[in-house]
Amino acid sequence: QVQLVESGGGLVQPGGSLRLSCAVSGRISGANALGWYRQAPGKQRALVAQATSTTNTNYADSVKGRFTISRDNAKNTVTLQMNSLKPEDTAVYYCNLMQYRDGLTYWGQGTQVTVSS
């Protein structure tokens, strides 16, 4: 059974930085993508950044140049370095795994990120 556990959320002032980490336990099957989504109050969950098993990455336009996603396939971890944080980045951030071969998707429990002075 695949499980995802996030860590690293918290409260930070505008302009500050946070680093989110996600550890994946269990066996990842085939080509896949590890990524981060976020959901703010009253809004739908949306993709923030994604890194595929073939090392491609993509980012939401709103975070390009500020956030960096990286994954360690040997350790089954994915991290999101968030710099120059803005109040509009406030949300619950979820780690996500998509397995392309069988179409299964897994989610972490979420971690709160609050950007406020």
C-alpha positions in Angstrom: 0.0 0.0 0.0 1.4 3.4 -1.0 1.4 6.1 1.6 2.5 9.7 1.3 3.5 11.8 4.4 4.1 15.5 4.1 6.1 17.7 6.4 7.4 21.3 6.6 4.3 23.5 6.5 3.9 26.4 8.9 3.5 30.2 9.3 5.9 32.5 7.4 5.9 36.2 6.7 5.5 37.5 3.2 8.8 37.3 1.3 9.9 34.3 3.4 10.7 30.7 2.5 9.5 27.3 3.4 10.4 23.8 2.3 7.9 21.1 2.0 8.9 17.4 2.0 6.9 14.3 1.1 8.1 10.7 1.8 6.5 7.9 -0.2 6.3 4.5 1.3 5.4 1.4 -0.6 6.2 0.4 -4.1 5.8 2.9 -6.9 4.7 1.1 -10.0 6.1 2.2 -13.4 6.2 5.7 -14.9 4.8 8.2 -12.6 4.6 11.8 -11.5 5.1 13.2 -8.0 3.8 16.6 -7.3 2.2 19.2 -5.1 -1.3 20.6 -5.2 -2.8 23.2 -3.0 -6.3 24.2 -1.9 -7.2 27.5 -0.4 -10.5 28.1 1.4 -13.4 28.2 -1.0 -11.2 27.2 -4.0 -10.6 24.0 -5.9 -7.5 22.0 -5.4 -5.0 23.0 -8.1 -1.6 21.8 -9.3 1.4 23.7 -8.0 4.3 21.7 -9.3 5.0 18.3 -10.7 8.1 16.2 -11.4 7.8 13.0 -13.5 9.9 9.9 -13.3 11.5 11.0 -16.6 12.7 14.2 -14.8 10.3 16.6 -16.6 8.9 19.3 -14.4 6.0 21.7 -14.7 4.8 24.6 -12.6 1.7 26.7 -12.2 2.3 30.1 -13.7 1.7 31.7 -10.3 4.7 30.0 -8.8 7.2 30.0 -11.7 10.5 31.5 -10.6 9.6 31.2 -6.9 9.1 27.5 -6.3 11.3 24.6 -7.1 10.3 21.0 -7.1 12.8 18.2 -6.8 12.6 14.4 -6.3 14.9 11.7 -5.2 14.0 8.5 -6.8 16.4 6.4 -4.6 14.7 7.7 -1.4 11.2 8.1 -2.9 10.9 11.7 -1.7 9.8 14.9 -3.3 10.4 18.4 -2.0 9.0 21.8 -2.8 11.2 24.8 -2.0 9.1 27.9 -1.8 10.7 31.3 -1.9 9.3 34.8 -2.0 6.1 33.6 -0.5 3.0 35.7 -0.9 -0.2 35.8 1.2 -2.0 34.3 -1.8 0.2 31.2 -1.4 -1.7 30.4 1.8 -3.4 27.0 1.4 -3.3 23.4 2.4 -0.6 21.7 0.3 -1.0 18.1 -0.7 1.6 15.7 -2.0 0.4 13.6 -4.9 1.5 10.5 -6.8 0.1 9.5 -10.2 1.0 6.2 -11.6 0.5 6.3 -15.4 0.3 2.5 -16.1 -2.6 1.7 -13.8 -4.1 5.2 -13.4 -3.9 5.1 -9.6 -3.5 8.3 -7.7 -2.5 8.8 -4.1 -2.7 11.8 -1.8 -1.0 12.8 1.4 -2.9 14.2 4.4 -2.0 17.8 3.6 0.1 20.4 5.4 -1.0 24.0 6.1 1.1 26.9 4.7 0.1 30.3 6.0 1.8 33.4 4.7 0.9 36.4 6.8 2.5 39.3 8.6 
